[in-house]
């Protein structure tokens, strides 16, 4: 799988291995043309501007949203108000699980980070298609299993790695999946604020600010207005050993 393909379909999340992210094609990719059209036929297009929620934690589930363009952030908000980012999802992924067919309440929120075009697939209609087509049912199961692996990897990282190791692992992940080699430097094309990074690794924004400053002082990275440039990837790898 090429780097360009990964940038199109991959998500951004906290994971021990970057190989996890490129392991699954888009939800519709495995389907033949007939089944693809059947899925698209039940859909309703929606366009969300940046900052608009797809749904909020506690809202009733009624289906899933296939991302056609843009970027969606899924996150959990604790009663204290503290947030943990589960993942950023791009075109080809869907948001709305784990109850694909719509039941109960959403256990986290999803919000558009940039202008995004989504295809809403209503749960009851999606269930009908899954009962009619084994290919559609398997595609949904594969996509759901992929999500489960992602969130399991995140839980393992939060439970077994220090916050410093999580930040280093995230930077390595971003450099390999979203980085562009420019001479000896690796430029991560997707901008991130200190708060974005903090929410991904379960830390405070202030702590991330201090750590990035230290990494800059050691010549490991350069950070400027959301743009991360890896100057010494080997140093990050060695610190994780």
C-alpha positions in Angstrom: 0.0 0.0 0.0 1.4 3.4 -1.0 1.9 6.3 1.3 -0.6 8.3 -0.8 -3.2 5.6 -0.2 -2.5 5.5 3.5 -2.9 9.2 3.7 -6.3 8.9 2.1 -7.8 6.0 4.1 -5.8 5.8 7.3 -6.8 7.2 10.7 -4.8 8.9 13.4 -4.8 7.2 16.7 -2.5 6.1 19.6 -1.2 2.7 18.6 2.0 0.6 19.2 2.4 -0.2 15.6 1.7 1.9 12.5 1.0 -1.3 10.5 -2.4 -1.5 12.1 -3.7 1.6 10.3 -3.2 0.4 6.8 -4.6 -3.0 7.4 -8.1 -2.4 6.0 -9.4 -0.8 2.8 -12.3 1.7 2.8 -15.7 0.3 3.8 -17.0 0.1 0.3 -13.8 -1.1 -1.4 -14.3 -4.9 -1.0 -17.8 -4.7 -2.5 -18.7 -5.5 -6.1 -20.4 -2.8 -8.1 -23.9 -4.1 -7.5 -23.5 -4.2 -3.7 -21.7 -0.9 -3.7 -24.7 0.7 -5.5 -27.1 -0.9 -3.0 -25.3 0.6 -0.1 -25.0 4.0 -1.7 -28.7 4.0 -2.6 -29.8 4.0 1.1 -27.5 6.9 1.9 -28.2 10.5 2.5 -25.4 13.0 2.0 -24.6 15.6 4.7 -22.0 18.3 4.7 -20.7 19.5 8.1 -18.6 22.6 8.6 -15.6 22.6 10.9 -16.7 22.4 14.5 -20.1 20.8 13.8 -20.9 17.6 15.6 -21.9 14.5 13.8 -23.5 13.4 17.1 -22.8 14.0 20.8 -22.1 11.5 23.6 -25.5 10.2 24.8 -27.4 10.9 21.6 -29.5 8.0 20.3 -27.8 5.9 17.6 -29.6 5.6 14.4 -27.0 4.5 11.8 -23.4 5.1 10.7 -21.7 7.9 8.7 -19.4 7.0 5.8 -16.7 9.7 5.4 -16.4 10.8 1.8 -14.1 13.8 2.4 -12.7 15.8 5.3 -11.6 14.8 8.8 -13.7 13.6 11.8 -12.5 13.4 15.4 -14.1 10.9 17.8 -13.6 11.6 21.5 -14.8 10.7 24.9 -15.6 13.4 27.5 -15.4 12.5 31.2 -17.8 14.0 33.7 -14.9 16.3 34.8 -14.8 17.8 31.3 -11.5 16.2 30.4 -11.4 14.7 26.8 -9.6 11.8 25.3 -9.3 11.6 21.5 -10.0 8.1 20.3 -9.0 8.8 16.7 -9.2 11.1 13.7 -10.9 9.4 10.7 -10.5 10.3 7.1 -12.3 9.4 3.8 -13.1 5.7 3.4 -13.7 5.1 7.1 -17.0 5.3 8.9 -18.0 6.6 12.3 -21.0 5.5 14.3 -20.2 2.1 15.8 -20.2 -0.1 17.7 -23.9 -0.4 17.1 -23.9 -0.4 13.3 -27.6 -0.9 13.0 -28.7 1.8 15.5 -29.5 0.9 19.1 -28.9 2.6 22.4 -26.9 5.7 23.0 -23.6 6.9 21.6 -20.8 6.3 24.1 -18.6 9.0 22.6 -18.9 12.1 20.4 -17.7 12.8 16.8 -17.1 16.2 15.4 -15.9 17.6 12.1 -12.4 19.1 12.3 -12.6 20.5 8.8 -15.4 20.8 6.3 -16.5 17.2 5.7 -18.9 15.4 3.4 -20.6 12.4 4.9 -23.0 9.7 3.7 -25.5 8.7 6.4 -26.5 5.1 6.3 -29.6 4.4 8.4 -29.3 1.5 10.7 -32.5 -0.4 9.9 -31.8 -0.2 6.1 -28.2 -1.3 6.6 -29.4 -4.3 8.6 -31.7 -5.3 5.7 -28.8 -5.1 3.3 -26.5 -7.2 5.6 -29.2 -9.9 5.7 -29.6 -9.9 1.9 -25.9 -9.8 1.0 -23.1 -11.8 2.7 -20.5 -9.5 1.1 -22.0 -6.5 2.7 -22.3 -8.2 6.0 -18.6 -9.3 5.9 -17.5 -5.8 4.9 -19.3 -4.4 7.9 -17.8 -7.0 10.2 -14.3 -6.5 8.9 -14.7 -2.7 9.4 -16.0 -3.1 12.9 -13.2 -5.6 13.8 -10.7 -3.0 12.5 -12.2 -0.4 14.8 -12.0 -2.8 17.7 -8.3 -3.5 17.1 -7.7 0.3 17.0 -9.4 1.0 20.3 -7.8 -2.1 21.9 -4.4 -0.9 20.8 -5.1 2.5 22.3 -6.2 0.9 25.6 -3.0 -1.1 25.7 -0.8 2.0 25.1 -2.6 3.9 27.8 -2.2 1.0 30.3 1.4 0.0 29.6 3.3 3.0 28.2 4.3 6.1 30.1 3.0 9.4 28.9 6.5 10.2 27.5 6.6 7.0 25.6 3.1 7.6 24.2 4.1 11.0 22.9 7.3 9.5 21.3 5.3 6.6 19.8 2.7 9.1 18.4 5.3 11.2 16.7 6.9 8.1 15.1 3.5 7.0 13.9 2.7 10.4 12.4 6.1 10.5 10.7 5.6 7.1 9.0 2.0 7.4 8.0 1.7 11.2 7.3 5.3 12.3 7.0 6.9 13.6 3.8 10.7 13.2 3.5 12.3 16.6 2.6 16.0 16.1 2.6 17.0 14.9 6.1 13.8 16.1 7.6 10.3 14.5 7.8 7.5 17.0 7.6 4.1 15.9 9.0 1.6 17.4 6.7 -1.4 17.3 9.0 -1.2 20.2 11.6 -1.7 19.5 15.3 -2.0 21.9 18.2 -0.5 21.0 21.6 -4.0 20.3 22.8 -4.6 17.9 19.9 -1.5 15.9 20.8 -2.4 16.0 24.5 -5.9 14.6 23.9 -4.5 11.8 21.8 -2.0 10.6 24.5 -4.0 11.3 27.6 -1.9 14.2 28.9 -2.3 17.9 29.6 -1.6 20.6 27.0 0.9 22.2 29.4 2.9 18.9 29.7 3.0 18.5 25.9 4.2 22.0 25.5 7.1 21.4 27.9 8.0 18.1 26.3 8.0 19.5 22.7 10.2 22.4 23.9 12.7 19.8 25.3 12.7 17.8 22.1 13.4 21.0 20.1 16.3 21.9 22.4 17.8 18.4 21.8 17.4 18.8 18.0 14.9 15.9 17.7 11.9 17.9 16.3 10.9 21.4 15.2 7.4 22.7 16.0 5.9 25.9 14.6 2.3 26.8 14.5 1.0 23.2 14.4 3.6 22.0 11.9 5.7 19.2 13.2 9.1 18.4 11.6 11.0 15.4 12.7 14.7 16.1 12.6 16.0 12.9 14.2 13.6 10.0 13.9 16.3 7.6 15.2 16.5 9.4 18.5 12.8 8.9 19.1 13.1 5.1 18.2 16.1 4.7 20.6 14.3 6.4 23.5 11.5 3.8 23.2 13.8 0.8 23.5 
